[in-house]
Amino acid sequence: MAQKNTYLFRLGQNIREIRKTKGFSQEELALKANVDRSYVGGIERGERNVSFLTLIKLAECLECDVSEFTHNVLL
């Protein structure tokens, strides 16, 4: 398993929180964003260094701005 990076972990927590607030399961978000469900799980656990383009796809699906994903990541 990849070592968790604090920044990636916080990013993943933010994405998970927004996803849950919007009422999406990981599978629903993955299908809508055209990515694998396990990839979404890896992002949310901080195990994936997600690309900017994937962040944009996720933000579009969740109807939010990418900046919401990065809120408080640098704390």
Summary of the structure (lengths in Angstrom):
residues: 75
radius of gyration: 11.1
end to end distance: 24.8
largest distance: 31.5
contacts: 201
relative contact order: 0.23
helix: 63%
strand: 0%
